[in-house]
Amino acid sequence: MSENEDIYKKFNSDSPKSSNFKSNIFVPFISGLLGASLVLGLYVGLPNIRNSEKDSETTNSNSAELSNSGTVDFVSLNQYSDTAIYAANKVLPSIVGITVEYTVTSNFFQGMSQLASAKGSGIIMSSDGYILTNNHIINSSDSSTYYEVSEATKVYVYLYNDETPYEAKIIGTDEKTDLAVIKIEKDNLTPAELGDSSSVKIGEFAMAIGNPLGMQSSVTSGIVSAVNRTVDSEDGNTFNLIQTDAAINAGNSGGALINSEGKVIGINTLKLSGTGIEGMGFAIPINDTVNIYNDLIKNGKVLRPYIGISGMDLDQITAKRYDLPVGIYVEQIQPNGPATSSDLQRGDVITAIDGTEVTTMKELNEVKEKKNIGDKITLDIYRNGDTKKIEITLGEEP
């Protein structure tokens, strides 16, 4: 319209001579008609052009190859929302809310006690009621100068879309892996489908589902930020975890981290919090939980091989100071442990286990934990300027 107005003004500014009648009247009319036709053409044709461009973009996004990655063939974001909806609805019936009751006793006010509670999440592993969760949710016992926290007195489970509290029995707990198994007496439950955490890739879709702050069946999504992330806990245990930026809050512990197929790839266990920290949550890889889960059901605890020693890591500086090799200095041989029946002595320096060089207790334990109870191991040790090999039969960790 503005273009037509400009044309009209231009021609109208000329001197009104009869010889210019056609120019003054006919030309503006034709120009206006053409302009209107052009506007109508754009109005009618533009959506089709846009749809054509959109279809072209869709095709391009669906077939865009990542030549510099080598991990995927194509990328498509068109179905992201549908993927999230599918994944969430597939696993939601398999995620439960957990409420634990325990007693807190004051050490200053004549043993005054009060009932307290905590909330968490869990994953249904079998149709007959076995549920996998975190140890720190179930095993609440703790003590300090000021108070003592009892073990859980009651554990209640809340199923998806069911407000009925089902009392649960504690089957087994394992502090070292922060895993626990509980059971409710109910059949026909929906067990979660487990994925393969060893195939998880950095950047892939990740969704956390649980019971944050008591808000049951909450879903948050993000990506896998890192894999094989080593994190040390406050109690001295070391975890090999999946890192994600999917929001994990208090109460999400024990819930599921799932992939785009709605399969569980990890168990949400902790997050880093504090000033300047955002979006750093962690999950135990699901592959690492299967044997623990089976042991807890079968034995009520995890059966681990055991040498029966405590040691101190000797780095290069310390070893050089005392004229010793780099390795593990044996500080103590525990009474009645497997090592007591061997020739291992206090003051020996362990340098290898089964031919694998080790310089720290962590490295020694990593090799040991791949063994079974009853297996024999061979330690290379240094003693008073000499080296020798000592054979020990692994026992069961008490």
C-alpha positions as CSV (number, residue, x, y, z in Angstrom):
1,M,0.0,0.0,0.0
2,S,2.8,2.4,0.8
3,E,4.5,1.6,-2.5
4,N,1.2,2.5,-4.3
5,E,0.8,5.7,-2.3
6,D,4.4,6.7,-3.3
7,I,3.6,6.0,-7.0
8,Y,0.4,8.0,-6.8
9,K,2.1,11.0,-5.1
10,K,4.8,11.0,-7.7
11,F,2.5,11.2,-10.7
12,N,0.1,13.6,-8.9
13,S,2.9,16.1,-8.4
14,D,3.3,16.6,-12.2
15,S,1.5,19.6,-14.0
16,P,-2.2,18.7,-14.7
17,K,-2.1,19.0,-18.5
18,S,-4.8,17.4,-20.7
19,S,-2.2,15.7,-22.8
20,N,-1.0,13.9,-19.6
21,F,-4.4,12.5,-18.7
22,K,-3.5,8.9,-19.5
23,S,-0.3,9.3,-17.5
24,N,-2.0,10.9,-14.6
25,I,-5.0,8.5,-14.4
26,F,-4.4,5.3,-16.3
27,V,-0.8,4.7,-15.2
28,P,-1.5,5.0,-11.5
29,F,-4.5,2.7,-11.9
30,I,-2.5,0.0,-13.7
31,S,0.3,0.4,-11.2
32,G,-2.1,0.0,-8.3
33,L,-3.6,-3.0,-9.9
34,L,-0.3,-4.7,-10.4
35,G,0.8,-3.8,-6.9
36,A,-2.4,-5.3,-5.5
37,S,-1.8,-8.4,-7.6
38,L,1.7,-8.7,-6.3
39,V,0.5,-8.4,-2.7
40,L,-2.2,-11.0,-3.2
41,G,0.3,-13.2,-4.9
42,L,2.7,-13.0,-1.9
43,Y,-0.2,-13.5,0.6
44,V,-1.3,-16.7,-1.2
45,G,2.0,-18.0,-2.3
46,L,4.2,-17.2,0.8
47,P,2.8,-20.0,3.0
48,N,3.6,-22.5,0.3
49,I,7.0,-21.1,-0.1
50,R,7.6,-21.3,3.7
51,N,6.2,-24.8,3.8
52,S,8.6,-25.8,1.0
53,E,11.5,-24.3,2.9
54,K,10.4,-25.9,6.1
55,D,10.2,-29.3,4.4
56,S,13.6,-28.7,2.9
57,E,15.0,-27.8,6.4
58,T,13.4,-30.9,7.9
59,T,15.0,-33.1,5.2
60,N,18.3,-31.5,5.7
61,S,18.2,-31.9,9.5
62,N,17.1,-35.5,9.2
63,S,20.0,-36.4,6.9
64,A,22.7,-34.2,8.2
65,E,25.7,-36.4,8.6
66,L,28.3,-35.8,11.3
67,S,31.5,-36.5,9.4
68,N,33.8,-35.4,12.2
69,S,32.1,-37.6,15.0
70,G,32.0,-41.2,13.9
71,T,29.5,-42.0,16.7
72,V,26.2,-41.4,14.9
73,D,25.0,-41.3,11.3
74,F,22.5,-38.4,11.5
75,V,21.0,-35.9,13.8
76,S,17.2,-35.1,14.1
77,L,15.7,-32.8,16.6
78,N,12.2,-32.8,15.1
79,Q,10.9,-35.6,17.4
80,Y,12.6,-34.4,20.6
81,S,9.4,-33.7,22.4
82,D,7.8,-37.0,21.4
83,T,11.0,-38.8,22.5
84,A,10.8,-37.3,26.0
85,I,7.1,-38.1,26.3
86,Y,7.6,-41.7,25.2
87,A,10.6,-42.2,27.5
88,A,8.9,-40.7,30.5
89,N,5.6,-42.6,30.1
90,K,7.4,-45.9,29.6
91,V,9.4,-45.8,32.8
92,L,7.0,-43.8,35.2
93,P,5.1,-46.9,36.3
94,S,8.4,-48.4,37.4
95,I,9.5,-45.5,39.6
96,V,8.4,-45.3,43.2
97,G,8.5,-42.8,46.0
98,I,10.0,-43.9,49.3
99,T,9.4,-42.4,52.8
100,V,11.7,-43.5,55.7
101,E,10.8,-43.0,59.3
102,Y,13.6,-42.9,62.0
103,T,14.3,-41.5,65.4
104,V,16.6,-38.7,66.3
105,T,17.8,-38.7,69.9
106,S,19.5,-35.6,71.5
107,N,22.7,-36.2,73.5
108,F,22.2,-33.1,75.6
109,F,18.6,-33.0,76.6
110,Q,18.4,-36.2,78.7
111,G,17.9,-38.5,75.7
112,M,14.9,-36.5,74.3
113,S,13.8,-38.2,71.0
114,Q,11.6,-37.3,68.2
115,L,10.4,-39.0,65.1
116,A,11.7,-37.8,61.7
117,S,11.3,-38.8,58.1
118,A,13.2,-38.6,54.8
119,K,12.1,-39.1,51.2
120,G,13.7,-40.7,48.3
121,S,13.0,-42.8,45.1
122,G,13.4,-46.3,43.9
123,I,13.2,-48.5,40.8
124,I,11.0,-51.6,40.5
125,M,13.2,-54.4,39.4
126,S,10.7,-57.3,39.5
127,S,7.0,-57.8,39.2
128,D,6.8,-59.3,42.7
129,G,8.0,-56.2,44.5
130,Y,11.8,-56.0,44.7
131,I,12.9,-52.4,44.5
132,L,16.5,-51.0,44.0
133,T,17.4,-47.7,45.7
134,N,20.2,-45.9,47.4
135,N,21.7,-47.1,50.7
136,H,21.8,-43.6,52.1
137,I,18.0,-43.4,51.9
138,I,17.4,-46.7,53.8
139,N,20.4,-46.9,56.1
140,S,19.9,-43.7,58.0
141,S,21.9,-44.5,61.2
142,D,24.3,-41.8,62.2
143,S,25.7,-40.2,65.3
144,S,27.6,-37.1,66.4
145,T,28.4,-35.2,69.6
146,Y,24.9,-33.7,69.5
147,Y,22.6,-36.4,68.3
148,E,22.1,-40.0,67.3
149,V,20.0,-41.1,64.3
150,S,18.5,-44.6,64.5
151,E,18.2,-47.1,61.7
152,A,15.0,-46.9,59.7
153,T,12.0,-47.9,61.9
154,K,9.5,-47.9,59.0
155,V,9.9,-47.8,55.2
156,Y,6.9,-46.9,53.0
157,V,6.7,-47.2,49.2
158,Y,4.3,-45.2,47.0
159,L,3.5,-46.5,43.5
160,Y,2.9,-44.4,40.5
161,N,-0.7,-42.9,40.5
162,D,-1.4,-44.7,43.8
163,E,-1.6,-42.9,47.1
164,T,-1.6,-46.1,49.2
165,P,1.5,-46.5,51.4
166,Y,3.0,-50.0,51.1
167,E,5.2,-50.9,54.0
168,A,8.5,-52.3,52.7
169,K,11.0,-54.8,54.2
170,I,14.7,-54.0,53.9
171,I,16.4,-56.9,52.1
172,G,20.0,-55.7,52.1
173,T,22.2,-52.6,52.1
174,D,25.7,-51.9,50.9
175,E,27.4,-48.7,52.0
176,K,30.4,-49.1,49.7
177,T,28.3,-48.8,46.5
178,D,25.4,-46.8,48.1
179,L,22.9,-49.4,47.0
180,A,20.0,-51.1,48.8
181,V,17.2,-53.4,48.0
182,I,13.7,-53.3,49.6
183,K,10.6,-55.3,48.9
184,I,6.8,-54.8,49.1
185,E,4.2,-57.5,49.1
186,K,2.5,-56.8,45.9
187,D,2.4,-58.6,42.5
188,N,1.9,-57.5,38.9
189,L,4.2,-54.5,39.2
190,T,5.9,-53.1,36.1
191,P,9.7,-53.7,36.3
192,A,11.9,-51.1,34.6
193,E,13.8,-52.1,31.4
194,L,17.5,-51.8,31.9
195,G,19.8,-50.3,29.3
196,D,23.5,-50.8,28.7
197,S,25.5,-48.2,30.6
198,S,28.7,-49.2,29.0
199,S,27.4,-47.8,25.7
200,V,26.4,-44.4,27.0
201,K,27.8,-41.5,25.0
202,I,28.6,-38.0,26.1
203,G,25.9,-35.6,24.8
204,E,23.1,-38.2,24.5
205,F,19.6,-37.6,25.8
206,A,19.2,-38.2,29.5
207,M,16.1,-38.0,31.8
208,A,16.0,-38.1,35.6
209,I,12.8,-39.4,37.2
210,G,12.1,-39.5,40.9
211,N,10.5,-38.0,44.0
212,P,12.4,-34.6,44.5
213,L,11.3,-32.8,47.7
214,G,8.4,-35.2,47.9
215,M,7.0,-34.2,44.5
216,Q,6.4,-37.7,43.2
217,S,6.9,-38.7,39.6
218,S,8.8,-35.6,38.6
219,V,10.7,-35.6,35.3
220,T,13.7,-33.5,34.3
221,S,15.7,-33.9,31.2
222,G,19.2,-33.0,29.9
223,I,22.1,-34.8,28.4
224,V,24.9,-37.0,29.6
225,S,27.7,-34.6,30.5
226,A,30.4,-37.2,31.2
227,V,31.0,-40.9,31.7
228,N,33.4,-42.7,34.0
229,R,33.5,-39.7,36.3
230,T,35.4,-40.5,39.5
231,V,33.8,-38.9,42.6
232,D,34.9,-39.4,46.2
233,S,32.2,-39.3,48.9
234,E,32.4,-37.8,52.3
235,D,32.7,-41.3,53.9
236,G,35.8,-42.1,51.8
237,N,34.2,-44.3,49.2
238,T,35.1,-43.8,45.5
239,F,32.4,-44.0,42.8
240,N,32.7,-44.3,39.1
241,L,29.6,-42.3,37.9
242,I,27.7,-40.9,34.9
243,Q,27.5,-37.2,35.1
244,T,24.3,-35.4,33.8
245,D,22.9,-31.9,33.7
246,A,19.3,-33.2,34.2
247,A,18.2,-31.5,37.4
248,I,18.6,-33.8,40.4
249,N,17.4,-32.6,43.8
250,A,16.9,-34.0,47.3
251,G,14.5,-36.9,47.0
252,N,15.7,-37.9,43.5
253,S,18.2,-40.3,45.0
254,G,17.4,-43.8,44.1
255,G,15.4,-42.8,41.1
256,A,16.3,-43.6,37.5
257,L,18.4,-41.9,34.9
258,I,17.0,-43.1,31.5
259,N,17.9,-42.8,27.9
260,S,15.8,-41.9,24.9
261,E,14.4,-45.5,24.7
262,G,13.0,-45.3,28.3
263,K,15.7,-47.7,29.5
264,V,17.4,-47.2,32.8
265,I,21.1,-46.4,32.4
266,G,21.8,-45.2,35.9
267,I,20.6,-44.7,39.5
268,N,20.6,-41.1,40.6
269,T,22.7,-40.8,43.7
270,L,24.0,-37.3,44.3
271,K,24.6,-33.8,43.0
272,L,27.2,-31.1,43.6
273,S,25.7,-28.0,45.1
274,G,27.1,-24.6,46.3
275,T,27.9,-21.2,45.0
276,G,28.8,-21.2,41.3
277,I,27.8,-24.9,40.9
278,E,24.9,-25.7,38.6
279,G,23.7,-28.7,36.7
280,M,26.1,-31.3,38.1
281,G,24.3,-34.5,39.0
282,F,25.6,-38.0,39.1
283,A,24.2,-41.5,38.7
284,I,25.6,-45.0,39.4
285,P,25.9,-46.9,36.0
286,I,23.2,-49.5,35.9
287,N,25.7,-52.2,34.8
288,D,27.5,-51.8,38.0
289,T,24.4,-52.5,40.1
290,V,23.2,-55.9,38.7
291,N,25.6,-58.1,40.7
292,I,25.1,-56.0,43.8
293,Y,21.4,-56.3,43.4
294,N,21.6,-60.1,43.1
295,D,24.0,-60.4,46.1
296,L,21.7,-58.3,48.3
297,I,18.7,-60.4,47.5
298,K,20.6,-63.7,47.9
299,N,22.8,-62.9,50.9
300,G,21.5,-59.6,52.4
301,K,25.0,-58.1,51.7
302,V,27.6,-58.0,49.1
303,L,30.2,-60.7,49.1
304,R,33.7,-59.3,48.4
305,P,37.2,-60.8,48.3
306,Y,39.4,-59.8,51.2
307,I,43.2,-59.7,51.8
308,G,43.1,-58.4,55.4
309,I,45.7,-55.6,55.4
310,S,45.8,-51.9,55.8
311,G,48.5,-50.0,53.9
312,M,50.0,-46.6,53.1
313,D,50.8,-45.3,49.6
314,L,54.4,-44.6,49.0
315,D,54.9,-41.9,46.4
316,Q,58.3,-41.1,44.8
317,I,59.3,-38.5,47.4
318,T,58.4,-40.6,50.4
319,A,59.9,-43.7,48.9
320,K,63.2,-41.9,48.2
321,R,63.4,-40.5,51.7
322,Y,63.2,-43.9,53.3
323,D,65.2,-45.7,50.5
324,L,62.1,-47.8,49.6
325,P,60.5,-48.6,46.2
326,V,57.3,-46.9,45.2
327,G,54.4,-49.1,46.3
328,I,52.2,-49.9,49.2
329,Y,53.7,-50.0,52.7
330,V,52.0,-52.7,54.8
331,E,51.0,-50.9,58.0
332,Q,48.9,-53.7,59.6
333,I,47.9,-57.3,59.0
334,Q,44.4,-57.7,60.4
335,P,44.0,-60.6,62.9
336,N,42.3,-63.7,61.5
337,G,42.4,-62.3,58.0
338,P,43.6,-64.2,54.9
339,A,47.1,-62.6,55.0
340,T,47.8,-63.9,58.5
341,S,48.3,-67.4,57.1
342,S,50.8,-66.1,54.6
343,D,54.4,-64.9,54.8
344,L,53.4,-61.2,54.4
345,Q,54.8,-59.0,57.2
346,R,54.3,-55.5,58.5
347,G,56.8,-53.2,56.8
348,D,56.7,-55.0,53.5
349,V,56.2,-52.9,50.4
350,I,53.8,-54.3,47.8
351,T,54.8,-53.4,44.3
352,A,52.6,-55.7,42.2
353,I,49.6,-58.1,42.3
354,D,49.4,-61.0,39.8
355,G,52.0,-59.3,37.7
356,T,50.2,-55.9,37.6
357,E,52.3,-53.1,39.0
358,V,50.4,-51.2,41.8
359,T,51.5,-48.0,43.6
360,T,48.3,-47.3,45.7
361,M,45.8,-49.2,47.8
362,K,43.1,-48.1,45.3
363,E,45.0,-49.8,42.4
364,L,45.5,-52.9,44.6
365,N,41.8,-53.0,45.4
366,E,40.8,-52.6,41.8
367,V,42.6,-55.7,40.8
368,K,41.5,-57.6,43.9
369,E,37.8,-56.8,43.4
370,K,37.9,-58.5,40.0
371,K,38.7,-61.8,41.8
372,N,36.4,-64.2,43.6
373,I,36.4,-65.4,47.2
374,G,38.7,-68.4,47.3
375,D,40.9,-67.2,44.5
376,K,44.7,-67.2,45.0
377,I,46.7,-64.0,44.3
378,T,50.4,-63.4,44.1
379,L,52.0,-60.3,45.6
380,D,55.4,-59.0,44.7
381,I,56.9,-57.4,47.8
382,Y,60.1,-55.7,48.8
383,R,61.7,-56.5,52.2
384,N,65.0,-55.4,53.6
385,G,66.6,-55.0,50.2
386,D,65.2,-58.2,48.7
387,T,62.2,-59.0,46.5
388,K,59.9,-62.0,46.8
389,K,56.5,-63.3,45.8
390,I,53.9,-64.2,48.4
391,E,50.7,-66.2,47.6
392,I,47.5,-65.4,49.5
393,T,44.1,-67.1,49.3
394,L,41.3,-64.4,49.3
395,G,38.7,-64.7,52.0
396,E,35.3,-63.1,52.5
397,E,35.2,-59.5,53.6
398,P,33.5,-59.3,57.1
